[in-house]
Amino acid sequence: LVRQRATASTNATPSSSSTSPYATEQPSSTKGAIIIFVLFVLVLTYSLFTSYTNKHKQYERVLIDHPAVYTKILLSDPEHPDIEYDTEYMYQLPNNLQPDLCKGIVFLAHGCSHSATDFFPPSTSCPQCVGLPEERHLIDFLLSNEFIVIAISSQNRGSKCWNRMADLEPVKQVLLQFKNAFDIQLLPLYAFGASSGGAFVGSLATEINFVDEVGLDAVIVQIAAIQMVYDDLPFNIFVPVLFIPMSRINFVDEVGLDAVIVQIAAIQMVYDDLPFNIFVPVLFIPMSRDVRTTGIIRREMEILRKNGDTLSTVCEVSAIPIGELFFYRQIGAPITQDVSKLIYKALRKQGYLDDDDFLLEDPRQTQWREVVIETVGEDELAQMHETLVADESAISEE
């Protein structure tokens, strides 16, 4: 533009009656102004985008290295090549111990709405991992006792429940490949499952071919039972089973049950029938503040006592106060002490806690999540990958 105007001024004469050279250059000036305006908009847009990106970089989760290994493989059914199993699993070995020197292998089967990734914390190997606190405690316990842990996800990624027909083959293939990879074929193999996973590992105890092929030594069935006609049990259970049974006399006799522990529940039975249908001592563990369940249990205990049961008893679980560091101590990373204190103070301020820091109401029936979101902030929760959703949130679980 400067050169255009300089040239026009040089060629023009004072006496010229022609139109001003500036007028003849007006279209170019307009074009140049448009170009400058477009460049300005681009620079401004870039600046705003960079500012937004930098602002949100602070919320990116920093993943750390973790010894747990995530694997996802595509398996084929040997008898039906057209059937494929998209299978994910995770494993971890005890520190500073050769695999063949470990005490055994524990296969972990999650419940419905869960996955193998719930047992391990987020890491560079598994950024999608959740690492729920109780599941992590179980992993830590097994590793500290020198067991190798391997968790496998069910095939149904909708409900995430287990199905023996769909999951038996991929689980068998994963376990065989895993044992061969580490040359640990001779180590004892145990299966532990909860709820749907418990029912699944219980069914494994009835599969003689599976037991022989993978070398299964025992199963632990948690919050479930083996789905089988009782009279068939002696002929179809091929490994020892540790599980929570039903109070049925033929079951007690067949498996040699000696006692049961009932946690946060009562026996569902008409009171008058109790003396004739309880065949082993029962340890009830209710929550002391669960008035309804505790009342039912006390009534059941009165009836059992009157009918000569001197062994059954009650051990109430006392409530835990939510102090400033409650969430930090129970969950650990990524919950910091500051975040724990923020949540605590907000719950106190909004009237969710009493003077002794105990919850005033059942958290399943209150709006505590809104308080946490408003106090901690959605961005901060996103940074910690905290959804506050039941079955996947550490804060919700605690």
Secondary structure, DSSP 8 states (H G I E B T S, - for coil): -HHHHHHHHHH--TT--S--HHHHTHHHHHHHHHHHHHHHHHHHHHHHHHHHHHHHHTTS------S-EEEEEEEE-SS-TT-EEEEEEEEE--TT--GGGSSEEEEEE--TT--GGGGS---SS-TT----HHHHHHHHHHHHTTEEEEEE--S-SSS----HHHHHHHHHHHHHHHHHHTT-TTS-EEEEEETHHHHHHHHHTT-HHHHHHHTEEEEEEES----S-GGGHHHH--S-EEE-----HHHHHHHT---EEEES----S-GGGHHHH--S-EEEE-BTT-HHHHHHHHHHHHHHHHTT--S-EE--B------TTHHHHHH-TT--HHHHHHHHHHHHHTT-B-TTS-BSS-GGGS-HHHHHHHHH-HHHHHHTT----TTT-HHHH-
